[in-house]
Amino acid sequence: MIELQGINRRFQVGNETVHALQHVTIRVDTGGYLAVMGPSGSGKSTLLNIIGLLDRPDQGIYLLDEQNTTELNDKQQAAVRRHKIGFVFQFFHLVPRLTAAENVELPLILAGFDADDRKQRVQQALSSLGISDRARHRPDQLSGGQRQRVAIARATIMQPEVILADEPTGNLDRTSGREVIDILEHLNEQGMSLLMVTHDPELGRRAARRIEMLDGRIQSDTVRKHESI
């Protein structure tokens, strides 16, 4: 469960104070599927960074599984982030010199898993995403869709409760983008909460819930109606 209460975030740009988030209050239940939409500069990525514990609010409370993360120090936040949150970015953020398997293995190494367990988990992750034959390829030897699959495998290798996806199809062709969204939605169906920032109205309509942001505020919060059979 994710709950933000009265979140504010400000940045100083020269002599100007930018209110990236203003009094944001939102709750996402476990297993939720939320699309965050709005124009550039509306606060979407800042919201995702707060939820992902990559940034701290200036005011407000952020509860993750009823734990007040705003009271945690940096080391404690990093531990929560490592075990509970997976990130998928538009530009993949893979390590260029590492193979696909080595990129996926990184979180396991940081978490202290032994070598045999790491190898088994990585093989399972790559196989489940249909890229086991690309395990020894470096990112520059992979297509965009394959790189994003590697990024998803890395994001979910620790079996997190939450996946945060920032424009996950923004750097992909339409076919690869659809495949990536199908993968993310399948993970959501397995119980992982999925929060996705997107400019694509079609992707926004696929989400079970959609919020629209403007000037750091939530302008609308819409739940998709189930179609009758």
Disulfide bonds with the S-S distance in Angstrom:
none
